[in-house]
Each structure stands twice: as C-alpha cells, then as structure tokens.
Amino acid sequence: LKVGTPEVPNWLSVRSPTEETVEIMGEKPLEYQDGWILADAVELAAHQLGDRLAGRVDVPDHPVINLLKSLPPFKGSPLPDWIPGSVCELHTGKVGGVLKGGRFLLQRPAGAVPERLALESEMLLTHKERRRSTAIAATLGVAFAALVGVSLHLREWLRGQTEVSRKTWPQLGVWLLYAPVLVTPASALPCYGLSNSPGSTFCVV
C-alpha cells in the first residue's frame, strides 16, 4: 500500500494546546499534548512561532470612547472597529505559543508590563500593518494641521485683515512645503518605534 492513498492516508504528528489562560508575568513554556491528525485537515495558522508582532489591547474606559458612545450615531450600538483601534494600547513581542480557542501567546521582554498577552489573531498586527496604520495617522494629522492653518488665514482675509494675511502667507507656504517632507516623517518614526496608537500619532503630528 502507498502512503497518501485512501487506504493509507497521510497522518501528521501535532501538538494540541491544553491551557486556556496564562499568567501575565513570567516565561513558563505552554503545555501541549501530542496527537495525530489527517494532513489534509491542516491549515496554516496566520502567525507562526517566533513572529514579531504588536498586540492590540482595547482600552475599556477612554474619554473619547465614552463621548462617542453618548452621541446619537453610536448611542446604543457598537462602535466601528477603527474607533477603539485608534486609541488602543500596542504591545510588541514574539509569538510564544498557542492557547485553546486559537488564541496566540505574545511573549514580551522580561520586565515589561505585561510580559504575556493572550490575543485573537485579528488583534495581532504585523510590522507591515503597523507601518500602514502609522502612515495613515501621520498623513491625516498633517492634513488636519494644514486645514487649520489655511482656515485661520482665510478667516483673517474674510474679516478684512489683509495686511496680516500678506505677512503670514509666506510662512504658511514654507510650512506646507516642508511639513510633508521633513516634519511628518520625523514625527511619525518615533511614534512607530514607541508603538504609539494611531490616535496618538495623529495628535503628535
């Protein structure tokens, strides 16, 4: 008989998680039980052991979230995912294992608080995803700053303060020229390195 045929299917040795929760501090390895599974039923997980990721932890109580929940569009209904995701906490670490229910263990350096997080796959961000969210937040931040500056100049112009506008337009033009090229990257890079939330990055820029 040939392995891989219906008579002798391919079997794969696997390790199944036995733990549902973990201590937030420590480096104790997770416990598993060995078993066998049909190779055809195996699906590659979204993240693998050792992957460097950022874990998203939504803040249960935040002034912005509380304010939005009281407004008519969101009152009595769940907020869109991007809103809590904009004010969340981000913790970087490595995938250290898998728990029951498909959650991943994110192991952080010793001394970090917390050192371990158990998160669903959708709450883990790759470097590419985090770079993208940081870039979007920085772009929106500089666009908002430009909008405020231009609006203030237009207000003075409409009020008849043309002399003030003439003197300050050159400075605004120089800022609009250099901000996207120099100021925005210089502000956004530390935000990425420090794992700031998109909302924090927006405010910093």
N, C-alpha and C positions, 0 to 999 in steps of 0.2 A: 504494500500500500504506500502511496505517496502522500507526504505531509502537505496539507493545504487543500486536499480534496474533500468533498462532503463526508467521505468515510473517516478521514483523519484531519479534522480542522486545525488551523493554527491557534495555538494557545500562547498567551503571553503572561509571564510572571509579573505581578503588580504588587504594590504596597498600598493598602487602604487606610486612611486616617481613622483613628479611634477617639480623638479628642474633639470636643465641640468648642471649648473656650481655652484661653491661655492667660497666664499672668502677664500683666503689663510690664513687669520688670523681670530681667533675667535672660539667660541664653540656653535654657534647658531644651534639648532636642525634642521634637514631637515624637509621639509613639504611633507606630503603624502595625498593621497585621498583614502578613504575606498571604497571597492568594493567586488564583489563576483566572484569566478572563479571555474570551474569544478576541483575537486580534482584530477581527472585522468590526467589533463594537467599540474600539478605542478611538477617541477623538483627541487631537492635540489641544492642550489647555492654552488659554490666552497668554498665560505667563509661565515661565519656567524657573526652576531653582536658580538662585543667583542673579536674577534680573534686577537691575537697579531701577526703582520706580519711586513715585511720590504718592503717598496715601492721602486721600481726601477725607477729612473729618468735618462734617457739617456742625456748625455751632448751634446748640439747642436754643439759646436765648441771645438774640442780637438786636440792637435798637432798630436797624434798617429793616430786618425781617419782621419785627413786631409792628413797625409802622405800616409796612406794605400789607400785612395781614388785616389791618383795620380799614384799608381803603376798599371802596366798592368793587373794583375789578377782581380783587382777590379775597374779599371777605367771605368766609365760609367755604372756600375751595383751596386745594393745594396750590402752592406757588410753582411756577415753571422751574425746572431743574437748574437753569442757569443762574437764577437769583441766589439761592443758598450756595451754589457753587462759586459765586463771586465773592462771598465773604467767609469762605470756609478756611479751615486750617490745613496746611500742607506739610506732611512729614516725609522726608526722604529716607530710603533704606533699601534692603535687599529682600527678595522673596526667600523665606526660610523654610517653607513647607506649606502643606495644605491641611485644612481642618474639615470636619464633617459639614456637609451642606455646600461644599465647593468654595468656601472662603479661603483666602490666602493669608499666610502669616507674613507680615512685613517686619523684618528684624532690623532695628536701628542700632547705631553705635552704643557701646557701653557708656552709661551716664546720661544718655538722652532721656527726656521725659515726654511721652512714654518710650520705653525701649522696644515694645512689641505692640503690633496692631493686627487685629483680625478683620479683614475687609473683603467685601464682594469684589468681583472682577471689575465692575463698572466704576468702582471707587478708587481704582489704581490708575495712575497716569504715567505714560511713558515719557521719556525726555522730549520726544517729538511733539507729543500732545501738550506738554507743559510749555515748550517754546512757543507753540502756536497761540496758546491762551495768553501768554505774557505779551507777545507781539500785538495781538488784538487789543488787549487792555491798554498798552502803551500808545497805540495808534488812536484809540478813542480818547485817551487822556490829552494828547497833544491837539487833537481836533477840537475838543471841548475848550481847551485853553485859547486856541486861535479864535474860536467863535466868540468867547467872552471879550477878548481884546478888540476884535473888529466891531462887535456890538457897542462897546463903550465909545469907540471913536465915532461911529455913526450917530450915536446919541448926542454927542457934543456937536457934531456937524449939523444935525437937525435942529438943535437948540440955538444955532447961530454962532457957536463958539468956533468959528473957522480958524482963528489965529492959533488956538490951542491944537486943533487938529493938524494944521500945517506943520507945526513944530514936532508933533509926536508921530506922524505917519512914517517918517524915515526909520525911527527906532522900531516901530512895529514891523515894518517891511524887513529890516535886518533880522529881527527875531523870527519872523515867518520863514526866512531863508535858512537860518542856521538851526532852528529848533528840530525840524525833522531829521536833519543830517547828523548833528552833533549832540544836542541836548537829550533828545529822546533815547538814542542807544545808550548814552552814558547813564541815564536814569533807569532804564529798563534792565540792563545787565545785572546790577546789584540786586534788583528785585527778583530776578530769576535765580541768582546764586543763593539768596537768602530764603528762597521758597515762599515769597510773598503771594498772597491771594490775588486774583485778578482785580478785585476792588481796591486793594492796597496799591497795586501797581498803577491803576488809573489815577488815584489821588496823588501819588508821588510824582508822576509825570506831569 
